[in-house]
Amino acid sequence: MASEDSLSSNPLLQNFEFPPFDVVDAHHVIPGIRALLHQLEAELEQLEKTVEPSWPKLVEPLEKIVDRLSVVWGIINHLKAVKDTPELRAAIEEVQPEKVKFQLRLGQSKPIYTAFKSIRESSDWNTLSEARQRLHNKETSQIKEAVLSGIALEDDKREEFNKIEQELEKLSHKFSENVLDATKKFEKLITDKKEIEGLPPSALGLFAQAAVSKGNENATADTGPWLITLDAPSYLPVMQHAKNRALREEVYRAYLSRASSGDLDNTAIIDQILKLRLEKAKLLGYSNYAEVSMATKMATVEKADELLEKLRSASWAPAVQDIEDLKSFAKNQGAAEADSLTHWDITFWSERLRESKYDINEEELRPYFSLPKVMDGLFRLAKTLFGVDVVPADGVAPVWNSDVRFYCVKDSSGTPTAYFYFDPYSRPSEKRGGAWMDEVFSRSRVMAQKGSSVRLPVAQMVCNQTPPVGDKPSLMTFREVETVFHEFGHALQHMLTKEDEGLVAGIRNIEWDAVELPSQFMENWCYHRDTLMSIAKHYQTGETLPEDVYKKLLAARTFRAGSLSLRQLKFATVDLELHTKYVPGGTESIYDVDQRVSIKTQVIPPLPEDRFLCSFSHIFAGGYAAGYYSYKWAEVLSADAGLDDIKAVKETGQRFRNTILALGGGKAPLQVFVAFRGREPSPEPLLRHNGLLAASA
């Protein structure tokens, strides 16, 4: 056991106002987590002895236990995602089984389960608020959670279930470590400028900066050498702009085969994950894992399938047309490969066609989207829509990297209502790819510090956008701008919740397929003229984006919509397929399933050696297993959220805040949508919005 001294100074065990991200180190993890689990186990035993079917005797003490664990584990898990080291990995790996064991013990506590059931059956039930009822309610409640965490199983089956849970947690960690390591492993140093012809100055600057960080201290954007890696700000420009077809092919193949060979191979891990998920489903009495996943969602397997097929059939002909357009354009440009366009040509020629068709160039747009101005515009929008002020609060809370910003969200009377961290830039050596939002603290009455009535919610937004090069600010692509708006939408739902019951506040207890609604809602504002014009200011001259360029951006919005829609539908379909019909260890491999799904979702069939599944972290290391369709489900909801009437913007914003943002998981999302929109959602607006309706009508 760690000594009392070292425990009393362990930052994970202190009573902190904000997490001590700056001082937590790998060596704090094992003693800190063990001491915490020890304490929580004692609290749980105490709760089981004294539990009564009432809010103060059941839910409040339970929330305290759940919260302590999720906050402290959240700190180290977050550091692993943004500041990974071998030491931190090893420490987490060692205590993870102990943490999972405790979570299972908590989720399978018979006294707690029985107490929840008796509240449900008691005469006081009708006096509970809707949020409180929902916490208990059959569909979404602790009861459902307990059943899904194996409470109803006989002892030997429960033991088997717990073994599966332990193993799954371990496998998903290993999966994402392999993806990070494989992404990090690929480096291509280029010394001959002819090889990178076509790449814009922003990319060359980034590649030279990467070369400097790897020991080529004299590298410059003009003279090189240039280092290409597989993180998005490096990979995408190569695919979009490199005239060198062999380079595009090499980088594409490297990207596509990440984590699929040698000691970083995820193939066996995926098989094992799918096998265990199926076993878990069978133990719980479901016929496949998708049914388990849907048990807590708005959709059903049938409804999700039906939606995906409806969108797929509307997208197919336009996607075929997209490829035809590319071929004839490439031919007109005299491209040798015009008749045999393949995967590493599509992005390159799409960029050229877009430039020619809309006279719009991603690179020329970058100077208009500098991060500081984008954030200003985003915060102005939040004020217009939701009546909140977002103000910098750097220095108030410790951070994990000097690039991280900290903000306070205040209501119209100037009272703080939430805080959030923002970590914008790509750091491929230590930070995982993608963009995400997560909670640090949820809004909670029970967890309030002395002297205040409620603990305020705190969120973190993490992106992987182009870092500043030299003395220029981060100059963003339009896609990066959309990503920031998207993640801020998630953060708002967490931060503007009015729920004080910590277990349903914000993004907690919301059906997963509805969680993408606020993010899509915010993303749609990037195309709204006044919003866009307020952020698109040239970082040097301050001049606003020219009106004609805005019109082109708008026109280009539906460019290749069929192809882009199919791509998401492929991911969603392969996910459902692997979690419904696939038989682990059967005649069909995971790659066969991928190829089979692709026949209906990819105009150009994938390469036989395509291994994209090996880095499909969303479903093997994230929360989207049998849930990737939720992006499309939410697009349907958000396209139908009705933003056409700008006069109504303020009123729409207020209504959105009072329903979708404020209610958190306290009310079922379909009811929340109906409260906001006045009727149930329909997929037509999405197809119209993507320019695909005419094709399907």
Disulfide bonds with the S-S distance in Angstrom:
none
